Structures are given as C-alpha cells and as structure tokens.
Amino acid sequence: MAIRTSIVDPSFIQLSKEEVLRYSRHLIMPEVGMEGQKKLKGAKILLIGTGGLGSPTSIYLTAAGIGTIGLVDYDTVDYTNLQRQIIHGTKDVGRAKIDSAESTLADLNPHVKLIKYEVPLTSDNALDIIADYDIVIDGTDNFPTRYLVNDACVMLGKLNVYGSIFRFEGQASVFGAEEGPCYRCLFPEPPPPGLVPSCAEGGVLGILPGTIGTIQATEAIKLVLGIGEPLIGRLLLYDALAMSFDTVRVRKNPACPVCGANPTVTELIDYEQFCGMPAHDNSTYGEDQLDLSRVPTLGARALKERLDKGEAIEILDVRDAHELDISRMEGAIHIPKSEVLGRLDEVTRDTPVVVICRTGIRSGEVVAWLKERGYTNTMNLIGGINAWAREIDTALPIY
C-alpha cells in the first residue's frame, strides 16, 4: 500500500543557497525535488538509541536533511561498541553516547536541529517525549522498550519504524499506521526470559546493523516524502549469510489489546514486569539481572579468596566451545549450556560448583536448572569470566 504522508506544508519551509548545494543530488530527482527536500527539512524524527541501529540511521537521516532529530540514549561508549556503532570512535570511549552522536551529526550537517534526551525511555516519560515527533525509529535491543515504544506510538498515532538484529539476521517493518498492524499484532506476548539472548550475549555481525539501520532510514524518508511502498503490513527478513531478503505479510489483529477495535491496554504499563526482564540497551550485565532469591551467586574476589584457601571448588564453564579460544579459567571443566542437562553425570554433587559464562547470564540460568534438580551447592559467578579478567586475572582479555 502506498502512504502519502504530508509531515509539514513545504510552502512554509525555505532552503538556503548552501542547503540547495548540499542537497543537490536530491533536488534533481523528480521524486524529491525542492518540495520533497522542504518536507525533509520540516520533518521531526525521534530515534530511540544511538547504538548499532541508531548509528547508521541517524547518520543518513542527518545527511538527508531531516530538520529535527531527537536522540534518546543514556549509555556510555564502550570498546565493545566500536565493532558496529560507527557513530562513535575510540576517542569517545567512556563518553556519553548521546554527546558522541551529537558531535558526529553536528559536524556532518549543521543545518539539522538535534535534541538530546539523556534518559531511559520509560512509561513515565515516553508519551511526553514521543508526542513532539512525526515518526519514531526504534533502535533498541530489548523487549520491554520495544513494547513500550509500540504502545506509546499507537496511543499517540505515530508511525514506528522498527528494526531488530541478531548474529547474521535482521528484521524491519513499519508499525502504527491506522490501517496496518502494530508490533503486538506480530508478537502478542514477549518470549520467555532467557529464550532469546541479546546481541551482547549472542553476538552480532558488525555490519548487520548498518544494513537494517539504513533500511529504517530509507523507510522514514519514504514516509516523509510520501513515496514508494513502505513496509506497512510487511515484515522484511534479512539473512546476511545467504544474502537473501524475504517479506512476509502481517495483518492487523482486530483483537489486538493496543490497536484493535476494543483495546484493553489504554495506558502505558510496567513493561519490565510484562516481559519478565529488565530494559537494558547496553552490554553491561550483572547480578541485578538475575533473581538473587533463586540463584546463589559468588563474586570474583570471593571466589579467589576461597580458592587461595585451598577449598575444593569445581569451576563449570558453560560457554560455547569457540569462546574458550578467547579466554579460559585454569582448571575449569567445560560443558556448553546447551549440553548441561544431558551431561549431569559430569557435574559433581560432592563439592561446591561455581558456574561461569561470559557475563553471568547463561551461567545463572544453568545454576537455576541445577538447583531444580537437587544440586544444593552451586553458585553463579557474578559478571562471568569478564569479571574475573577485570578483577583477578588481568592478563585475560575482556570481550
């Protein structure tokens, strides 16, 4: 379906001589021209996240001349970001992402107005922030924020340009149009906690967010200009390994609790409770993400003290085999998480067992499994082997 969206009356917008020169390759296209470029200048787009997806999206929207771009982010730049978050550089490590992004974008195009929101997007502030914008681009990587963005956009009548990435695969669509589906029509319920690992835990090909983020930027520009066939009612599926693009039709659900004929969700809810997981958009994971009443934990320094005292402690490493090439703890036995339940006879019940992974997420789940099966003396290493490398064995790399 072709949506003809008029974001702003272009007759009230003027382009300077410098802007005409800057956007000249747009202006000579009949599908854009002066009128279209004025629409772009009059548009206000909100970008949730300045990380993997937000980097290429914000760069191309800025270069294209979107007049006002809002940036929502509260994280800081980390070395692990630089493999894919191209808006930041080595010099920005430790700096607020939103400030780093502003510097890059302001240098790229000083004609664009950048508005920063250095806060987590929550049920308390989402409606107020989103209300001022024409289009919202979801560059987040967690389910609570995705449902929050979706519901707020539906309630405010805003278009939501969605994207998600994992390892070698990506998705994109446009939600929130009156005649199209919303995110809840596609995914009525979030997956069980722990079923879908984050990019920080499962990895992502560095160039993948460039592909999906650029598609999101393309969809936003098409919506502003009112040209082409936007991804409303269609979900784009991208497989980088096969280099294939597929689309599947997504129908509006008449019984959707948010966008259906008789919505039951009429105000923003507690999305962390709804999804059963915290809303983190960064790669820092710790004990706050585990149910400590259910999973016994041990810190790296405490483990070192007990080992130094000569205590018989078995270290169980549940990372995937290829991760052992990056770093490993001396003396640890290795059973990948996916094989633990089939190899319980290899896990001792006679001595304390400390389970480790990269950051403490997978190992925490394994500890919960073992506890359910009668292992009464198992603990999760808080922060995983990265915490051990950071606090104890600094010769080990952190990844």
PyMOL commands that set and color helices and strands:
alter all, ss='L'
color gray80, all
select helices_A, chain A and resi 10-12+17-22+24-27+33-42+54-64+79-81+90-92+97-108+126-130+143-156+183-186+199-202+208-225+271-275+287-289+300-308+321-325+337-346+361-372+384-391
alter helices_A, ss='H'
color red, helices_A
select strands_A, chain A and resi 44-48+68-72+113-117+135-138+159-166+169-175+234-239+244-249+297-298+314-317+333-334+353-356+378-381
alter strands_A, ss='S'
color yellow, strands_A
deselect
rebuild
show_as cartoon
